[in-house]
């Protein structure tokens, strides 16, 4: 299945400020425009895997991958209120840049949220404010159908393999605790004896995996997700978006963007 674009209907729409607003806006457009939008959106569609490249490449390779003329990209951007395609891309570049900061930079940014407060109080206030913003973004951007599909996959699985390391380990640790309390059969990767490879080799098409990673992505999580996907295991990815190396490996995806 390929993406095609016909003349786009004009909409009285101001340029959007972020990628989540883009996703909401694309639902109001014509079928042709939505197909092209799916080349940049992880939500659904045959062209969804092009999304990461969309944000960084120039127009010609993107147009070729979506099977449209470059002029279609310009018209597409104009339907969202932009003068051209490069202005549309700038929104996504800004989002990528915002996620690439070091921990020192992120802590400094968190402190600035506190306003007149200083010291440890400023840091605590900043963490609370960032957590609120993250939850607001999650509530605003969650796709109910995608969430239902992601929840249904492990519910139907014979065994659920849970994978997450480094900063994502607390998430998977809580999932393992919850699955145990619910009486669901699961295996949490990260064996102290170093036999993860042998454990994951037992997984098959009747099983499911929940893999969690956020920038900076844990290489071992990505590699184990790849192994499971190649074994026919349905992978549910919990990550930050289509730039994540988990995105194309997953059958179901939950994108969660952190405010900090």
Secondary structure, 3 states (H helix, E strand, C coil): CCCCCCCCCCCCCCCCCCHHHHHHHHCCCCHHHHHHHCCCCCCCCCCHHHHHHHCCCCHHHHHHHCCCCHHHHHHHHHHCCCCCHHHHHHHHHHHHHHHCCCHHHHHHHHHHCCCCCCHHHHHHHHHHHHHHHHHHHHHHHCCHHHHHHHHHHHHHCCCEEEEECHHHHHHHHHHHHHHHHHCCCEEECCCCCCCHHHHHCCCCCCCEEEEECCCCCCHHHHHHHHHHHHCCCEEEEEECCCCCCCHHHCCEEEECCCCC
